[in-house]
Amino acid sequence: MSKRRTFLIAALVASGVAAAQPALAQTTTLTMSSWVSPTHHITAVVLQGWATEAEKVTNGRVKFTMLPKHPSAPPGTFDAVREGLVDLSFVTASYTPQRHVMPLMPELPGAGDTALANSIAYSRIHWKHFHKLGEYKGVKLLGVFTHGPGQMFTKKPVHSIADVQGLKIRTGGGVAEKVAKALGASAFVKPAPESFELLKSGVADGVFFPMESVVSFKLDTVLEQATLFPGGMYSSAFGFFMNEDKWNKLPKQDQEALEKISGEWIARHAGKSWDAADVKGLDALKKSGVKIVNANSELVAEVKKRSAPIIDEWIQQASAKGVDAKAILAEFREELKKAK
């Protein structure tokens, strides 16, 4: 083989390697974290499910790895993502009610009967009316959703409003806390992962949760009764977001691919899967020995009456942001009927 031919082959190989290097350099691995356990639905299904889909739609150019430990207290998640301690995570509006006023709307009593309907309706209202108000400014918001109807779980029987008086109820804050107080309970706010110890130690007499979470946090062993209300008494709303700088550094083709699995895609993914988890939670609860009771009509009516001022308060707070909150709430309720 001539020296010239050898040189040409070597040059071609070198150029091929050089051409491959930029492609390899475009692969981005980002971190994500969750403030609930690795086995909890929102971690194992919502976050991991979206991350798997993200890798698929970007042909492996964007990957996510779960941090072994969340870098902040749950209410500090928004700031942790904004400041780059983690690239991707979520927070419930109940933990940050001063910062996230508008997302409390789908948490109000009388929202959707399912996580799917509630999440879709909320997502449509958020992107149409709320996003421009900037409550998620500083991060790249990817989607919003809710869990299933929040119910009352207690260590003793509850048949009437009198049975709720003075009960020490752990909530996540926001609307759930206000509802509990309106019913006469001694409500307090603690992160969800602390619920088992709170109940076991007697610090709490009960909790407000969706059906799935009682099983996820293994609370069936420290509870006696589940009191179910039509549509629940609240539904926690979540924002799912990414560090803005990391988003801006992604190639445009990857941003476009991720946009396709954001917005309503996330609402459907989270809502549908949470409804399935609630069904499994109900089945597990039935097997656990916890008594499941449908709230009687008198208790349902009393909860509705006592919760009405909470809805009025949200309308007033949201209106102060410069929107027609009453009309938007009515539009949300119409979207609930159409969401599928």
C-alpha positions as CSV (number, residue, x, y, z in Angstrom):
1,M,0.0,0.0,0.0
2,S,1.4,3.4,-1.0
3,K,2.2,6.0,1.6
4,R,-0.3,8.3,-0.1
5,R,-3.1,5.8,0.1
6,T,-2.3,5.0,3.7
7,F,-2.4,8.7,4.5
8,L,-5.8,9.1,2.8
9,I,-7.3,6.2,4.8
10,A,-6.0,7.5,8.0
11,A,-7.4,10.9,7.2
12,L,-10.8,9.5,6.4
13,V,-10.9,7.5,9.7
14,A,-9.8,10.6,11.7
15,S,-12.5,12.7,10.0
16,G,-15.1,10.0,10.8
17,V,-14.1,10.1,14.5
18,A,-14.1,13.9,14.5
19,A,-17.6,13.8,13.0
20,A,-18.9,11.4,15.6
21,Q,-17.6,13.5,18.5
22,P,-20.0,16.4,18.2
23,A,-22.9,13.8,18.1
24,L,-21.6,12.3,21.3
25,A,-21.2,15.7,22.9
26,Q,-24.9,16.4,22.4
27,T,-25.9,13.7,24.8
28,T,-27.1,15.4,28.0
29,T,-27.7,13.7,31.3
30,L,-29.7,15.7,33.8
31,T,-30.6,15.0,37.4
32,M,-34.1,14.6,38.9
33,S,-35.3,14.0,42.4
34,S,-38.4,13.3,44.4
35,W,-39.2,14.2,48.0
36,V,-41.3,11.1,48.4
37,S,-40.0,7.5,48.4
38,P,-38.7,5.8,45.3
39,T,-41.7,3.4,45.3
40,H,-44.3,6.2,45.7
41,H,-46.5,6.6,42.6
42,I,-45.3,10.1,41.7
43,T,-41.7,9.0,41.8
44,A,-41.9,5.5,40.2
45,V,-44.6,6.2,37.6
46,V,-45.1,9.9,37.0
47,L,-41.4,11.1,37.1
48,Q,-39.7,7.9,35.9
49,G,-42.3,7.3,33.3
50,W,-41.9,10.8,31.9
51,A,-38.0,10.5,32.0
52,T,-38.2,7.2,30.1
53,E,-40.4,8.8,27.5
54,A,-38.1,11.8,27.3
55,E,-35.1,9.6,26.5
56,K,-37.2,7.8,23.8
57,V,-38.4,10.9,22.0
58,T,-34.9,12.4,21.9
59,N,-33.4,9.2,20.7
60,G,-31.3,8.9,23.8
61,R,-29.8,12.4,23.5
62,V,-31.5,13.5,26.8
63,K,-31.3,11.3,29.8
64,F,-32.3,11.7,33.5
65,T,-30.8,10.1,36.5
66,M,-32.5,10.1,39.9
67,L,-30.6,11.6,42.8
68,P,-30.4,9.2,45.8
69,K,-31.5,12.0,48.1
70,H,-33.7,15.1,47.6
71,P,-31.6,18.2,48.0
72,S,-34.1,20.3,50.0
73,A,-37.1,20.1,52.3
74,P,-40.2,19.5,50.2
75,P,-41.5,23.1,50.2
76,G,-38.1,24.3,49.0
77,T,-38.2,22.2,45.8
78,F,-39.0,25.1,43.6
79,D,-35.9,27.0,44.7
80,A,-33.8,23.9,44.6
81,V,-34.6,23.5,40.9
82,R,-34.3,27.2,40.1
83,E,-30.9,27.4,41.8
84,G,-29.6,24.2,40.0
85,L,-29.4,21.8,43.0
86,V,-31.4,19.4,40.9
87,D,-32.5,19.8,37.2
88,L,-36.0,18.3,37.4
89,S,-38.6,17.9,40.1
90,F,-42.1,18.9,41.2
91,V,-43.9,20.6,44.1
92,T,-47.4,20.8,45.3
93,A,-49.1,24.2,45.4
94,S,-50.2,23.4,49.0
95,Y,-46.6,23.6,50.2
96,T,-46.1,27.0,48.6
97,P,-49.5,28.8,48.8
98,Q,-48.1,32.3,49.0
99,R,-46.1,31.8,45.8
100,H,-48.6,29.6,43.9
101,V,-52.1,31.1,44.4
102,M,-53.6,30.1,41.0
103,P,-52.8,26.4,41.2
104,L,-55.0,26.2,44.3
105,M,-58.0,26.3,42.0
106,P,-58.1,22.6,41.2
107,E,-57.6,21.8,44.9
108,L,-60.9,23.4,45.8
109,P,-63.8,21.2,47.0
110,G,-66.0,20.3,44.2
111,A,-63.3,19.6,41.6
112,G,-63.0,16.5,39.5
113,D,-64.2,13.0,40.4
114,T,-61.0,11.6,38.9
115,A,-57.4,12.7,38.7
116,L,-57.6,12.4,34.9
117,A,-60.5,14.8,34.5
118,N,-59.1,17.2,37.1
119,S,-55.6,17.2,35.7
120,I,-56.7,17.8,32.1
121,A,-59.2,20.6,33.0
122,Y,-56.6,22.2,35.2
123,S,-53.9,22.0,32.5
124,R,-56.1,23.6,29.9
125,I,-57.0,26.5,32.3
126,H,-53.4,26.9,33.4
127,W,-51.9,27.3,30.0
128,K,-54.8,29.5,28.8
129,H,-55.1,31.9,31.8
130,F,-52.5,31.3,34.6
131,H,-49.2,30.7,33.0
132,K,-48.8,34.3,31.8
133,L,-49.1,35.5,35.5
134,G,-45.6,34.2,36.1
135,E,-46.1,32.1,39.3
136,Y,-43.6,29.6,37.9
137,K,-41.1,32.3,36.7
138,G,-37.5,31.2,37.1
139,V,-38.0,27.6,36.1
140,K,-39.1,25.9,32.9
141,L,-42.6,24.6,33.7
142,L,-43.3,21.4,31.8
143,G,-46.8,20.5,33.1
144,V,-49.4,20.6,35.8
145,F,-51.6,17.9,37.2
146,T,-53.4,16.8,40.4
147,H,-53.7,13.6,42.3
148,G,-57.1,11.9,42.9
149,P,-59.9,13.0,45.2
150,G,-58.5,13.7,48.7
151,Q,-60.4,11.8,51.4
152,M,-60.4,11.7,55.2
153,F,-58.6,8.8,57.0
154,T,-58.8,8.5,60.8
155,K,-57.8,6.4,63.8
156,K,-61.4,6.4,65.0
157,P,-64.9,6.3,63.5
158,V,-66.3,9.4,61.9
159,H,-70.1,9.5,61.2
160,S,-70.9,13.2,61.7
161,I,-69.4,16.6,61.9
162,A,-69.3,16.3,65.7
163,D,-66.9,13.4,65.3
164,V,-64.4,15.6,63.5
165,Q,-64.3,18.3,66.1
166,G,-60.8,18.6,67.6
167,L,-59.3,15.8,65.7
168,K,-55.6,16.3,65.0
169,I,-55.4,16.1,61.2
170,R,-52.2,16.2,59.2
171,T,-52.5,17.9,55.8
172,G,-50.2,19.2,53.2
173,G,-51.4,22.7,53.7
174,G,-53.2,24.9,51.3
175,V,-56.8,24.1,50.6
176,A,-56.7,20.7,52.5
177,E,-55.6,22.5,55.7
178,K,-58.4,25.1,55.3
179,V,-61.0,22.5,54.8
180,A,-59.9,20.5,57.8
181,K,-60.0,23.7,60.0
182,A,-63.4,24.6,58.6
183,L,-64.7,21.2,59.7
184,G,-63.5,21.9,63.3
185,A,-60.4,19.7,63.2
186,S,-57.1,20.8,64.7
187,A,-55.2,20.8,61.4
188,F,-51.5,21.1,61.0
189,V,-49.1,20.9,58.1
190,K,-46.3,18.3,57.7
191,P,-44.7,16.7,54.6
192,A,-46.5,13.6,53.4
193,P,-43.5,11.2,54.2
194,E,-43.8,12.0,57.9
195,S,-47.4,10.8,58.1
196,F,-46.7,7.2,59.4
197,E,-44.8,8.3,62.4
198,L,-47.3,11.1,63.1
199,L,-50.1,8.6,63.3
200,K,-48.2,5.9,65.1
201,S,-47.0,8.3,67.8
202,G,-50.4,9.8,68.3
203,V,-49.3,13.3,67.2
204,A,-52.0,12.9,64.5
205,D,-55.5,11.4,64.7
206,G,-55.9,11.3,61.0
207,V,-54.8,12.5,57.6
208,F,-56.2,13.9,54.3
209,F,-54.9,11.9,51.3
210,P,-55.9,10.4,48.0
211,M,-56.6,6.6,48.2
212,E,-53.3,5.7,46.6
213,S,-51.2,7.6,49.2
214,V,-52.5,5.7,52.2
215,V,-51.1,2.5,50.8
216,S,-47.9,4.1,49.4
217,F,-47.0,5.5,52.9
218,K,-48.2,2.2,54.5
219,L,-50.7,4.0,56.7
220,D,-53.3,1.2,56.6
221,T,-51.6,-0.4,59.7
222,V,-52.2,2.8,61.8
223,L,-55.7,3.8,60.6
224,E,-59.2,2.5,61.4
225,Q,-61.5,4.3,59.0
226,A,-61.6,5.9,55.5
227,T,-64.5,8.4,55.1
228,L,-65.2,9.0,51.4
229,F,-66.8,12.1,50.0
230,P,-68.1,12.5,46.4
231,G,-65.2,14.0,44.4
232,G,-63.2,14.3,47.6
233,M,-62.7,17.3,49.8
234,Y,-59.7,18.6,47.9
235,S,-57.1,17.5,45.3
236,S,-53.4,18.5,45.6
237,A,-52.1,20.3,42.5
238,F,-48.6,19.8,41.3
239,G,-46.2,21.8,39.1
240,F,-43.6,19.7,37.2
241,F,-40.5,21.7,36.1
242,M,-36.9,21.9,34.9
243,N,-34.0,24.2,35.7
244,E,-34.3,27.0,33.2
245,D,-30.6,27.3,32.3
246,K,-30.4,23.6,31.6
247,W,-33.5,23.8,29.4
248,N,-32.1,26.7,27.4
249,K,-28.8,24.8,26.8
250,L,-30.6,21.9,25.2
251,P,-30.5,21.8,21.4
252,K,-33.6,23.1,19.7
253,Q,-34.6,19.6,18.3
254,D,-34.5,18.2,21.9
255,Q,-36.5,21.1,23.3
256,E,-39.1,20.5,20.5
257,A,-39.2,16.8,21.3
258,L,-39.7,17.4,25.0
259,E,-42.4,20.0,24.4
260,K,-44.5,17.2,22.7
261,I,-44.5,15.3,25.9
262,S,-45.2,18.3,28.1
263,G,-48.4,20.3,28.8
264,E,-51.5,18.2,28.5
265,W,-49.4,15.1,27.8
266,I,-48.1,15.2,31.3
267,A,-51.6,15.9,32.7
268,R,-53.0,12.8,31.0
269,H,-50.0,10.7,31.9
270,A,-50.2,11.7,35.6
271,G,-54.0,11.7,35.9
272,K,-54.6,8.4,34.2
273,S,-51.9,6.6,36.1
274,W,-53.0,8.1,39.4
275,D,-56.6,6.9,38.9
276,A,-55.3,3.4,38.3
277,A,-53.2,3.7,41.5
278,D,-56.2,4.9,43.5
279,V,-58.1,1.8,42.4
280,K,-55.3,-0.4,43.5
281,G,-55.1,1.6,46.8
282,L,-58.8,1.0,47.4
283,D,-58.5,-2.7,46.8
284,A,-55.5,-2.9,49.2
285,L,-57.3,-0.8,51.8
286,K,-60.3,-3.3,51.7
287,K,-57.9,-6.2,52.3
288,S,-56.1,-4.3,55.2
289,G,-59.1,-4.2,57.5
290,V,-59.6,-0.4,57.4
291,K,-63.3,0.3,57.5
292,I,-64.4,2.2,54.4
293,V,-67.5,4.4,54.9
294,N,-69.3,6.7,52.4
295,A,-70.0,9.9,54.1
296,N,-73.8,10.3,54.7
297,S,-75.8,13.0,53.0
298,E,-75.8,15.2,56.2
299,L,-72.1,15.1,56.5
300,V,-71.6,15.8,52.8
301,A,-73.9,18.8,53.0
302,E,-72.1,20.1,56.1
303,V,-68.7,19.8,54.5
304,K,-70.0,21.7,51.4
305,K,-71.5,24.5,53.5
306,R,-68.4,24.9,55.6
307,S,-66.1,24.8,52.6
308,A,-68.0,27.5,50.6
309,P,-66.0,30.4,52.2
310,I,-62.7,28.7,51.1
311,I,-63.9,28.9,47.5
312,D,-64.9,32.6,47.9
313,E,-61.5,33.3,49.5
314,W,-59.6,31.8,46.5
315,I,-61.7,33.9,44.1
316,Q,-60.8,37.0,46.0
317,Q,-57.1,36.2,46.1
318,A,-56.9,35.2,42.5
319,S,-58.9,38.2,41.4
320,A,-56.2,40.4,43.0
321,K,-53.8,39.0,40.4
322,G,-55.8,40.8,37.7
323,V,-58.0,38.0,36.3
324,D,-61.7,37.3,36.4
325,A,-61.3,34.4,38.9
326,K,-65.0,33.7,39.2
327,A,-65.4,33.3,35.5
328,I,-62.3,31.2,35.2
329,L,-63.5,28.9,38.0
330,A,-66.8,28.4,36.1
331,E,-64.8,27.7,32.9
332,F,-62.7,25.1,34.8
333,R,-65.9,23.3,36.0
334,E,-67.1,23.2,32.4
335,E,-63.8,21.7,31.3
336,L,-64.2,19.0,34.0
337,K,-67.3,17.9,32.1
338,K,-65.5,17.6,28.8
339,A,-62.2,16.2,30.0
340,K,-61.6,12.6,28.9
